[in-house]
Amino acid sequence: MFLFNWKKIYKETDGSISQCLEVLDMMVYKKIPYNSYDSIYKYRNKDFSGDSFLLQPEILLENSFRFEPKEVAIYVALAARRKLADYLAFGEKTLSMRHAPQLNKLIEENRLLYIDEWNKLHFIYEEAQRRTENGNFV
């Protein structure tokens, strides 16, 4: 599980989708800037910790080349609206559409998200099965 604060990332990058995803990539893979010319250099000492979560950010970032950056950013932004306490207590990985009422059009156009018949928003890389060291699926 990866914890972050989307509001801090969004504010610090001035809403730039590419910069937001670059900061997320830096945090997930614990990247260190090579020098002061590196694009992540200005974010090196910033604290982006929070209680928003992604369960499998590596899979999302590894496959992000298949999707538009906007789709990935919307995925992360909506995932950030989920309650960590609900996941820890009940294993709830979805988001009720009540928490994203005006975003139906963006969600319908996003290949990384889908809405089920109970009006719950699902994140496809949160539902992907993971293989453990012994070859079994989790």
MARBA-3410 file (N, C-alpha, C, O; in Angstrom, 1 decimal):
138
0.8,-1.2,0.0,0.0,0.0,0.0,0.9,1.2,0.0,1.9,1.3,0.7 ~ 0.5,2.2,-0.8,1.3,3.4,-1.0,0.4,4.6,-0.4,-0.7,4.8,-0.9 ~ 0.9,5.4,0.5,0.2,6.5,1.1,0.7,7.8,0.5,1.9,7.9,0.4 ~ -0.2,8.7,0.3,0.2,10.0,-0.3,-0.9,11.1,0.0,-1.9,10.7,0.5 ~ -0.6,12.3,-0.3,-1.6,13.4,-0.2,-1.7,14.1,-1.6,-0.8,14.8,-2.0
-2.8,13.8,-2.3,-3.0,14.3,-3.6,-3.1,15.8,-3.7,-2.6,16.4,-4.6 ~ -3.7,16.4,-2.7,-3.9,17.8,-2.6,-2.5,18.5,-2.6,-2.3,19.5,-3.3 ~ -1.6,18.0,-1.8,-0.3,18.6,-1.7,0.4,18.5,-3.0,1.1,19.4,-3.5 ~ 0.4,17.3,-3.6,1.0,17.1,-4.9,0.5,18.0,-6.0,1.2,18.7,-6.7 ~ -0.9,18.1,-6.0,-1.5,19.0,-7.0,-1.2,20.4,-6.8,-0.9,21.2,-7.8
-1.2,20.9,-5.6,-0.8,22.3,-5.3,0.6,22.6,-5.6,0.9,23.6,-6.2 ~ 1.5,21.7,-5.2,3.0,21.9,-5.4,3.3,21.9,-6.9,4.3,22.6,-7.3 ~ 2.6,21.2,-7.7,2.9,21.1,-9.1,2.1,22.1,-10.0,2.1,22.1,-11.2 ~ 1.3,22.9,-9.3,0.4,23.9,-9.9,-0.5,23.2,-10.9,-0.9,23.8,-11.9 ~ -0.9,22.0,-10.6,-2.0,21.3,-11.4,-1.5,20.7,-12.7,-2.3,20.2,-13.5
-0.2,20.7,-12.9,0.4,20.1,-14.1,0.3,18.6,-14.1,0.9,18.0,-13.2 ~ -0.4,18.0,-15.0,-0.6,16.6,-15.0,0.7,15.8,-15.1,0.9,14.9,-14.3 ~ 1.6,16.2,-16.0,2.8,15.6,-16.2,3.7,15.7,-14.9,4.4,14.7,-14.5 ~ 3.7,16.8,-14.2,4.5,17.0,-13.0,3.9,16.2,-11.9,4.6,15.6,-11.1 ~ 2.5,16.1,-11.8,1.9,15.3,-10.7,2.3,13.9,-10.9,2.6,13.2,-9.9
2.3,13.4,-12.1,2.6,12.0,-12.3,4.1,11.7,-12.1,4.5,10.7,-11.6 ~ 4.9,12.7,-12.4,6.4,12.6,-12.1,6.6,12.6,-10.6,7.5,11.8,-10.2 ~ 6.0,13.4,-9.8,6.1,13.4,-8.4,5.6,12.0,-7.8,6.3,11.4,-6.9 ~ 4.5,11.5,-8.3,4.0,10.2,-7.9,5.0,9.1,-8.2,5.3,8.3,-7.4 ~ 5.6,9.2,-9.4,6.6,8.2,-9.8,7.8,8.3,-8.9,8.4,7.3,-8.5
8.2,9.5,-8.6,9.4,9.7,-7.7,9.1,9.1,-6.3,10.0,8.5,-5.7 ~ 7.9,9.3,-5.8,7.6,8.8,-4.5,7.5,7.3,-4.5,8.0,6.6,-3.6 ~ 6.8,6.7,-5.5,6.6,5.3,-5.5,7.9,4.5,-5.6,8.2,3.6,-4.9 ~ 8.8,5.0,-6.5,10.1,4.3,-6.8,11.2,4.9,-6.0,12.4,4.5,-6.1 ~ 10.9,5.8,-5.1,11.9,6.5,-4.2,13.1,7.0,-5.0,14.3,6.7,-4.7
12.8,7.7,-6.1,13.8,8.3,-6.9,14.5,9.5,-6.3,13.9,10.2,-5.6 ~ 15.8,9.6,-6.6,16.5,10.8,-6.1,17.0,11.5,-7.3,17.5,10.9,-8.3 ~ 16.9,12.8,-7.4,17.3,13.6,-8.5,18.8,13.4,-8.8,19.6,13.4,-7.8 ~ 19.2,13.3,-10.0,20.6,13.2,-10.4,21.4,14.5,-10.1,22.5,14.4,-9.6 ~ 20.8,15.6,-10.4,21.4,16.9,-10.2,20.4,18.0,-10.2,19.2,17.7,-10.2
20.8,19.2,-10.1,19.8,20.3,-9.9,19.0,20.6,-11.2,18.0,21.3,-11.2 ~ 19.4,20.0,-12.3,18.7,20.1,-13.6,17.6,19.1,-13.8,16.8,19.2,-14.7 ~ 17.6,18.1,-12.9,16.6,17.1,-13.0,15.2,17.7,-12.7,15.1,18.5,-11.8 ~ 14.2,17.2,-13.4,12.9,17.8,-13.2,12.2,17.6,-11.8,11.3,18.3,-11.4 ~ 12.7,16.6,-11.1,12.2,16.3,-9.8,13.0,16.9,-8.7,12.6,16.8,-7.5
14.0,17.7,-9.0,14.9,18.3,-8.1,14.2,19.2,-7.1,14.4,19.2,-5.9 ~ 13.2,20.0,-7.6,12.6,21.0,-6.7,11.6,20.3,-5.8,11.1,20.9,-4.8 ~ 11.3,19.0,-6.0,10.3,18.3,-5.1,11.1,17.4,-4.1,10.4,16.7,-3.3 ~ 12.4,17.4,-4.1,13.2,16.4,-3.3,13.0,16.5,-1.8,13.0,15.5,-1.1 ~ 12.7,17.7,-1.3,12.6,17.9,0.2,11.1,18.2,0.6,10.9,18.5,1.7
10.2,18.0,-0.3,8.8,18.2,0.0,8.2,16.9,0.7,8.6,15.8,0.3 ~ 7.3,17.2,1.6,6.6,16.1,2.2,5.2,15.9,1.6,4.4,16.8,1.7 ~ 5.0,14.8,0.9,3.7,14.5,0.3,3.0,13.4,0.9,2.1,12.8,0.3 ~ 3.3,13.1,2.2,2.7,12.0,2.9,1.3,12.4,3.3,1.0,13.5,3.5 ~ 0.4,11.4,3.3,-1.0,11.6,3.7,-1.7,10.3,3.9,-1.1,9.3,4.0
-3.1,10.4,3.9,-3.9,9.2,4.1,-4.7,8.8,2.9,-5.6,8.0,3.0 ~ -4.3,9.3,1.7,-4.8,8.8,0.5,-4.0,7.6,0.1,-2.8,7.5,0.5 ~ -4.6,6.6,-0.6,-3.8,5.4,-0.8,-4.1,4.8,-2.2,-5.1,5.0,-2.8 ~ -3.1,4.1,-2.7,-3.1,3.3,-3.9,-2.6,1.9,-3.4,-1.6,1.8,-2.8 ~ -3.3,0.9,-3.9,-2.8,-0.5,-3.4,-1.7,-1.0,-4.3,-0.8,-1.6,-3.8
-1.7,-0.7,-5.6,-0.7,-1.2,-6.5,-0.2,-0.1,-7.4,-0.4,-0.2,-8.6 ~ 0.4,0.9,-6.9,0.9,2.0,-7.8,1.9,1.6,-8.8,2.0,2.2,-9.9 ~ 2.7,0.6,-8.5,3.8,0.2,-9.4,3.1,-0.3,-10.7,3.6,0.0,-11.8 ~ 2.1,-1.1,-10.6,1.4,-1.7,-11.8,0.8,-0.6,-12.6,0.8,-0.6,-13.8 ~ 0.2,0.4,-11.9,-0.4,1.5,-12.6,0.6,2.3,-13.3,0.4,2.6,-14.5
1.7,2.6,-12.7,2.8,3.4,-13.3,3.5,2.7,-14.5,3.9,3.2,-15.5 ~ 3.7,1.4,-14.3,4.3,0.6,-15.3,3.5,0.5,-16.6,4.0,0.4,-17.7 ~ 2.2,0.5,-16.4,1.2,0.4,-17.6,0.7,1.8,-18.0,-0.2,1.9,-18.9 ~ 1.2,2.9,-17.4,0.6,4.2,-17.7,0.9,4.6,-19.1,0.2,5.5,-19.7 ~ 1.9,4.0,-19.8,2.2,4.4,-21.2,1.1,4.0,-22.1,1.0,4.5,-23.2
0.2,3.1,-21.7,-1.0,2.7,-22.5,-2.1,3.6,-22.4,-3.1,3.5,-23.2 ~ -2.1,4.6,-21.5,-3.2,5.5,-21.3,-2.7,6.9,-21.4,-1.5,7.2,-21.4 ~ -3.7,7.8,-21.6,-3.4,9.2,-21.6,-3.0,9.7,-20.2,-3.5,9.1,-19.2 ~ -2.1,10.6,-20.1,-1.7,11.1,-18.7,-2.9,11.6,-17.9,-3.0,11.4,-16.7 ~ -3.9,12.2,-18.6,-5.1,12.7,-18.0,-5.9,11.6,-17.3,-6.4,11.7,-16.2
-5.9,10.4,-18.0,-6.7,9.3,-17.5,-6.0,8.8,-16.2,-6.7,8.4,-15.2 ~ -4.7,8.7,-16.2,-3.9,8.2,-15.0,-4.1,9.2,-13.8,-4.3,8.8,-12.7 ~ -4.0,10.5,-14.2,-4.2,11.6,-13.1,-5.6,11.5,-12.5,-5.8,11.7,-11.3 ~ -6.6,11.3,-13.3,-8.0,11.2,-12.8,-8.1,10.0,-11.9,-8.8,10.0,-10.9 ~ -7.5,8.9,-12.4,-7.5,7.7,-11.6,-7.0,7.9,-10.2,-7.6,7.5,-9.2
-5.8,8.6,-10.1,-5.1,8.8,-8.9,-6.0,9.8,-8.0,-6.1,9.7,-6.8 ~ -6.5,10.9,-8.7,-7.2,11.9,-8.0,-8.5,11.3,-7.3,-8.9,11.6,-6.2 ~ -9.2,10.4,-8.1,-10.4,9.8,-7.5,-10.0,8.8,-6.5,-10.8,8.6,-5.5 ~ -8.9,8.1,-6.6,-8.5,7.1,-5.6,-8.2,7.8,-4.3,-8.4,7.3,-3.2 ~ -7.7,9.1,-4.4,-7.4,9.9,-3.3,-8.6,10.3,-2.5,-8.5,10.6,-1.3
-9.8,10.2,-3.0,-11.0,10.5,-2.3,-11.5,9.4,-1.4,-12.4,9.6,-0.6 ~ -10.9,8.2,-1.6,-11.4,7.1,-0.8,-10.9,7.2,0.7,-9.9,7.9,0.9 ~ -11.6,6.6,1.6,-11.2,6.7,3.0,-10.3,5.5,3.4,-10.7,4.4,3.2 ~ -9.1,5.9,3.9,-8.2,4.8,4.3,-8.8,4.0,5.4,-8.6,2.7,5.4 ~ -9.6,4.6,6.3,-10.2,3.8,7.4,-11.2,2.8,6.9,-11.2,1.7,7.4
-11.9,3.1,5.8,-12.8,2.1,5.2,-12.1,0.9,4.6,-12.6,-0.2,4.7 ~ -10.9,1.2,4.0,-10.2,0.1,3.5,-9.6,-0.8,4.6,-9.7,-2.0,4.5 ~ -9.0,-0.1,5.6,-8.4,-0.9,6.7,-9.5,-1.7,7.5,-9.2,-2.8,7.9 ~ -10.6,-1.1,7.7,-11.6,-1.8,8.5,-12.4,-2.8,7.7,-12.7,-3.9,8.2 ~ -12.8,-2.5,6.5,-13.7,-3.3,5.7,-13.2,-3.8,4.4,-13.8,-4.6,3.7
-12.0,-3.4,4.0,-11.4,-3.8,2.8,-12.0,-3.2,1.6,-12.0,-3.7,0.4 ~ -12.7,-2.0,1.8,-13.4,-1.3,0.7,-12.4,-0.6,-0.2,-11.7,0.3,0.1 ~ -12.4,-1.1,-1.5,-11.4,-0.5,-2.5,-12.1,0.4,-3.5,-11.5,1.0,-4.4 ~ -13.5,0.5,-3.4,-14.2,1.3,-4.3,-14.5,2.6,-3.7,-14.3,2.9,-2.6 ~ -15.1,3.5,-4.6,-15.5,4.8,-4.2,-17.0,5.0,-4.5,-17.4,4.8,-5.7
-17.8,5.4,-3.6,-19.2,5.7,-3.9,-19.3,6.9,-4.8,-18.6,7.8,-4.7 ~ -20.2,6.8,-5.8,-20.4,7.9,-6.7,-20.9,9.2,-6.1,-20.9,10.2,-6.6 ~ -21.4,9.0,-4.8,-21.8,10.2,-4.1,-20.6,11.2,-3.8,-20.8,12.4,-3.6 ~ -19.4,10.6,-3.8,-18.2,11.4,-3.6,-17.6,12.0,-4.9,-16.6,12.8,-4.8 ~ -18.2,11.7,-6.0,-17.8,12.2,-7.3,-19.0,12.5,-8.2,-19.0,12.0,-9.3
-19.9,13.3,-7.7,-21.2,13.4,-8.4,-21.2,14.1,-9.8,-21.9,13.7,-10.7 ~ -20.3,15.0,-10.0,-20.3,15.7,-11.2,-19.2,15.2,-12.2,-18.9,15.9,-13.2 ~ -18.6,14.1,-11.9,-17.5,13.6,-12.8,-17.9,12.4,-13.6,-17.0,11.7,-14.1 ~ -19.2,12.2,-13.8,-19.6,11.0,-14.6,-19.0,11.0,-16.0,-18.6,9.9,-16.5 ~ -19.0,12.1,-16.7,-18.5,12.1,-18.0,-17.0,11.8,-18.1,-16.6,11.0,-18.9
-16.2,12.3,-17.1,-14.8,12.0,-17.1,-14.6,10.5,-16.7,-13.6,9.9,-17.3 ~ -15.4,10.0,-15.9,-15.3,8.6,-15.5,-15.6,7.7,-16.6,-15.0,6.7,-16.9 ~ -16.7,8.0,-17.3,-17.1,7.1,-18.5,-16.1,7.1,-19.6,-16.0,6.1,-20.3 ~ -15.4,8.2,-19.8,-14.3,8.3,-20.8,-13.0,7.7,-20.4,-12.1,7.6,-21.2 ~ -12.9,7.3,-19.1,-11.6,6.9,-18.6,-11.6,5.3,-18.6,-12.5,4.7,-18.1
-10.6,4.8,-19.3,-10.5,3.3,-19.5,-10.0,2.6,-18.2,-10.0,1.4,-18.1 ~ -9.5,3.4,-17.2,-9.0,2.8,-16.0,-10.1,2.7,-14.9,-9.8,2.1,-13.8 ~ -11.3,3.2,-15.1,-12.3,3.2,-14.1,-13.6,2.7,-14.7,-13.8,2.7,-15.9 ~ -14.4,2.1,-13.9,-15.8,1.7,-14.3,-16.7,1.8,-13.1,-16.3,1.7,-11.9 ~ -18.0,1.9,-13.4,-19.0,2.1,-12.4,-19.9,0.8,-12.4,-20.3,0.4,-13.5
-20.1,0.2,-11.3,-21.0,-1.0,-11.2,-22.4,-0.7,-11.0,-22.8,0.5,-11.0 ~ -23.3,-1.7,-10.9,-24.7,-1.5,-10.8,-25.1,-0.9,-9.5,-26.2,-0.4,-9.3 ~ -24.2,-0.9,-8.5,-24.5,-0.3,-7.2,-24.0,1.1,-7.0,-23.9,1.6,-5.9 ~ -23.6,1.7,-8.2,-23.1,3.0,-8.2,-21.8,3.2,-7.5,-21.5,4.2,-6.8 ~ -20.9,2.1,-7.5,-19.6,2.2,-6.9,-18.6,2.3,-8.1,-18.7,1.6,-9.1
-17.6,3.1,-7.8,-16.5,3.4,-8.8,-15.4,2.4,-8.5,-14.9,2.3,-7.4 ~ -15.0,1.6,-9.5,-13.9,0.6,-9.4,-12.7,1.1,-10.1,-12.8,1.8,-11.2 ~ -11.5,0.8,-9.5,-10.2,1.1,-10.1,-9.6,-0.2,-10.6,-9.3,-1.1,-9.8 ~ -9.3,-0.2,-11.9,-9.0,-1.5,-12.5,-7.6,-2.1,-11.9,-7.5,-3.3,-11.8 ~ -6.7,-1.2,-11.6,-5.4,-1.8,-11.1,-5.5,-2.0,-9.6,-4.5,-2.6,-9.0
-6.5,-1.7,-8.9,-6.7,-2.0,-7.5,-7.3,-3.4,-7.5,-7.2,-4.1,-6.5 ~ -8.0,-3.9,-8.5,-8.6,-5.1,-8.6,-7.8,-6.2,-9.2,-8.2,-7.4,-9.2 ~ -6.7,-5.8,-9.8,-5.8,-6.8,-10.5,-5.3,-7.8,-9.4,-4.9,-7.4,-8.3 ~ -5.1,-9.0,-9.9,-4.6,-10.0,-9.0,-3.1,-9.9,-9.0,-2.4,-9.6,-10.0 ~ -2.5,-10.1,-7.8,-1.0,-10.1,-7.7,-0.5,-11.5,-7.5,-1.1,-12.3,-6.8
0.6,-11.8,-8.1,1.2,-13.1,-7.9,2.3,-13.0,-6.8,3.1,-12.1,-6.8 ~ 2.3,-14.0,-5.9,3.2,-14.0,-4.8,4.5,-14.7,-5.2,4.6,-15.2,-6.3 ~ 5.5,-14.8,-4.3,6.8,-15.4,-4.6,6.6,-16.9,-5.0,7.3,-17.4,-5.9 ~ 5.6,-17.6,-4.4,5.4,-19.0,-4.6,4.5,-19.3,-5.9,4.2,-20.4,-6.1 ~ 4.1,-18.2,-6.6,3.3,-18.4,-7.8,1.8,-18.3,-7.6,1.1,-18.3,-8.6
1.3,-18.3,-6.4,-0.1,-18.2,-6.1,-0.6,-16.8,-6.3,0.2,-15.8,-6.1 ~ -1.9,-16.6,-6.6,-2.5,-15.3,-6.7,-3.0,-14.9,-5.3,-3.5,-15.7,-4.6 ~ -2.9,-13.6,-5.0,-3.4,-13.0,-3.8,-4.8,-12.6,-4.0,-5.5,-12.1,-3.1
END
